[in-house]
């Protein structure tokens, strides 16, 4: 049985364009409409009942795309989304991608079949070229990570300022040689954190050897490996800034493995303020993000977009960029001081 993806390929257009034709959108050129209709006839494609629904229909379902459900960072945001969605009579559908582009694109196609009314991304990918054709048609919101090639509403902290504040704190308590451990992947948030880190060092006239900048996996073992490398350098850093709490925990474990004391011999600071940062021994100094509130705000913004589209269609207005207008919302961060950092004695 042919799918909407098959029709798009046969007609040489995007899935979103096929969706527009099926929904009788005025934005599609007559020539393109004819190509799509011909492809539908050639392939014998029959849109599902859901796919034939008008855009004024509402499933009361919201899709949340997340790379992993096991990461505590995402679970708090999902709780915020769920709280707001439930209050407004919506359900959430969680799609776990395991950081796989193909799986992510398959979930995005739920928008075409009208199974969901809108989409919230928690995935940390910077560029999604395949998303471009959806942004003018469907309500979509991004949490935490900025899509550099796509105009998309984003709710996040100021990662640059947060990293700057954390690094300045490490300097203020007496550190002059500080390493930065980021995660694998070209993520905007990590780039911004590195830039904030560098700005604080620059203002303090502190130079950092290139070996002090390390990339590793966003997990416990990645933190251990990066820390092992850093502690074998001469001179070794007196502090480590980790781009995520789980990396910081791995670094702390490695420091303990070689008989050194965290907060005395070496300071470690994390990012996100996940539960493990509070309960690990020693507890981890970290940048706190209001993750639950981020989820609530993301859902509020998505529901606003959904409602704007509904109003536009009910008034016979075509969906436009104005209807799906985007903006960046910056939420406050906070530095949580705990046992993994301590002021140095003069």
Secondary structure, DSSP 8 states (H G I E B T S, - for coil): ---HHHHHHHHTS-HHHHHHHHTT-TTS-HHHHHHHHHHHHHHT----TTTTS-TT----EEEEEES-SS-HHHHHHHHHHHHHHHHTT-EEEEEE-TT-HHHHHHHHTTTTTTS-SEEEE----S--GGGHHHHTTSEEEEESS--TTS--EEEEE-HHHHHHHHHHHHHHTT---EEEEEESS--HHHHHHHHHHHHHHHHTT----GGGEEEE-SSHHHHHHHHHHHHTSSS--SEEEESSHHHHHHHHHHHHHTT--BTTTBEEEEEE--HHHHHSSS--EEEEE-HHHHHHHHHHHHHHHHHHHHHHHHTT----TTTT---EEEE-EEEE--TT------
